[in-house]
């Protein structure tokens, strides 16, 4: 009897954990199941506290659990319903809609409290229904997880095999006697090449690039990315290899991107430099695939939710409160923290260090104005950028503001690194891919991948003849040339190729290298992509 | 009780299969899946309402019966 009672009273916990299991089931291709553990424990603890509090108020266990379930269900689904209405409301009115929705929710909870105070019902039938609903929802999510695991069991087996975890080793010809320089690999997400900025954004970036050149940087004026997505691009550059072998192993029709996370966390560059007594340094990025937690030094601001936890929090009314009480955004905090910490790295210890920093700026959303102040923008989830001119103009304006801010910060960081380093450092400033004012994944005939793949690449390489660097260098060769020069390795310089792939089929690479020149308006090249797909 | 359990299990399977067939794949790196969530919540809500009606069916029948009976009685000339 007692067991039966407990069974019908677990519904608040089911409502609390369902959004976590649902989000995992929806994003199973890109995240490990272990990332659910923390949020589930947190949700269970909070639910328990809420039940105990309401039990204390109502002096009735049934009332406490039923009330808890209703509060939790509406609290955790708030953002989903908000987002359903969001599309039909203009940006200026979003905050008003949020205030109205928030007040409605608070009013609903107060009315519910009053109702529960006054009623003498036992809620036995309600308990049964409240147990069936989340059980059904969890059942669906778990079925979805099971179905995906069953369909992709070969990929999982491969992913957890020693073969997938092994990385090739690089042998230096001879070890260097002189003190080795610190290496800084700074990735500014979606930073466009200067010709793209001029052509599509009406922004002249020459003064900034000239300033870098004056400081001794080499700017690869025709540099392109190898891939169009961050996780593909960064895993490729840190491992100094194209991902065609991985695509062959996984198949081109899968969207399973977990191996890329693994390739970034355990990458060839870090492995090689660790063998040469380098200490590894990384920063919180706010984007889980590029978080290298196991670095010797991992810098993060005081607790910030990761992207999974952030999406969960965004589904609750909490972002509205944050906005109303003027609290800094998570992304703003992470970027500002990384920028300030980067300037301190030369003073850290004797090194040498390899510092990897992926800053998700000037990528949208545009939280920074051109002076680095936080712009209060109110949005939940991902911006669905359309190609209509109004949306594009907003994007361009926000993007340029962030480029201006980033430029000023890059100069400050470079000054600090050059002034405070005992041995002249190696600095690579690069973007993983270009911006996306023309990008539509599902309608590639309308996008310009010239904009998406023309990237900033700036190198500070002491005692290096930069004339030998190709102006169209791609990130896959960045560390091949650096290791060959400074560590006397004998790595082949690969042919610089650029591959387009969509979000739904990230490994279905289409070689678009021949179509990435400035004069292409993108449409001709996209015709090529369509044709290529038809042939395939 | 056994019959009720069977009904609930059937509901689970039918609703589960229905939703599994209709759910979309994630479109971004971390997609909140709002469309799928709202659809699942609505369907689960409908199932909840269905179960509620089923549980209260005897009471509902009695109430409706009483209502019609009362109407018939009131229409009868005294």
Boltz contact constraints between the chains, C-beta under 6 A:
constraints:
  - contact:
      token1: [A, 26]
      token2: [B, 26]
      max_distance: 6.0
  - contact:
      token1: [A, 26]
      token2: [B, 33]
      max_distance: 6.0
  - contact:
      token1: [A, 27]
      token2: [B, 26]
      max_distance: 6.0
  - contact:
      token1: [A, 27]
      token2: [B, 30]
      max_distance: 6.0
  - contact:
      token1: [A, 30]
      token2: [B, 29]
      max_distance: 6.0
  - contact:
      token1: [A, 80]
      token2: [B, 34]
      max_distance: 6.0
  - contact:
      token1: [A, 80]
      token2: [B, 37]
      max_distance: 6.0
  - contact:
      token1: [A, 80]
      token2: [B, 38]
      max_distance: 6.0
  - contact:
      token1: [A, 83]
      token2: [B, 34]
      max_distance: 6.0
  - contact:
      token1: [A, 84]
      token2: [B, 38]
      max_distance: 6.0
  - contact:
      token1: [A, 125]
      token2: [B, 55]
      max_distance: 6.0
  - contact:
      token1: [A, 129]
      token2: [B, 48]
      max_distance: 6.0
  - contact:
      token1: [A, 129]
      token2: [B, 51]
      max_distance: 6.0
  - contact:
      token1: [A, 129]
      token2: [B, 52]
      max_distance: 6.0
  - contact:
      token1: [A, 132]
      token2: [B, 51]
      max_distance: 6.0
  - contact:
      token1: [A, 133]
      token2: [B, 44]
      max_distance: 6.0
  - contact:
      token1: [A, 133]
      token2: [B, 48]
      max_distance: 6.0
  - contact:
      token1: [A, 136]
      token2: [B, 12]
      max_distance: 6.0
  - contact:
      token1: [A, 136]
      token2: [B, 44]
      max_distance: 6.0
  - contact:
      token1: [A, 136]
      token2: [B, 47]
      max_distance: 6.0
  - contact:
      token1: [A, 137]
      token2: [B, 40]
      max_distance: 6.0
  - contact:
      token1: [A, 137]
      token2: [B, 44]
      max_distance: 6.0
  - contact:
      token1: [A, 139]
      token2: [B, 12]
      max_distance: 6.0
  - contact:
      token1: [A, 139]
      token2: [B, 16]
      max_distance: 6.0
  - contact:
      token1: [A, 140]
      token2: [B, 16]
      max_distance: 6.0
  - contact:
      token1: [A, 140]
      token2: [B, 19]
      max_distance: 6.0
  - contact:
      token1: [A, 143]
      token2: [B, 16]
      max_distance: 6.0
  - contact:
      token1: [A, 143]
      token2: [B, 20]
      max_distance: 6.0
  - contact:
      token1: [A, 307]
      token2: [B, 30]
      max_distance: 6.0
  - contact:
      token1: [A, 311]
      token2: [B, 30]
      max_distance: 6.0
  - contact:
      token1: [A, 311]
      token2: [B, 32]
      max_distance: 6.0
  - contact:
      token1: [A, 381]
      token2: [B, 32]
      max_distance: 6.0
  - contact:
      token1: [A, 382]
      token2: [B, 28]
      max_distance: 6.0
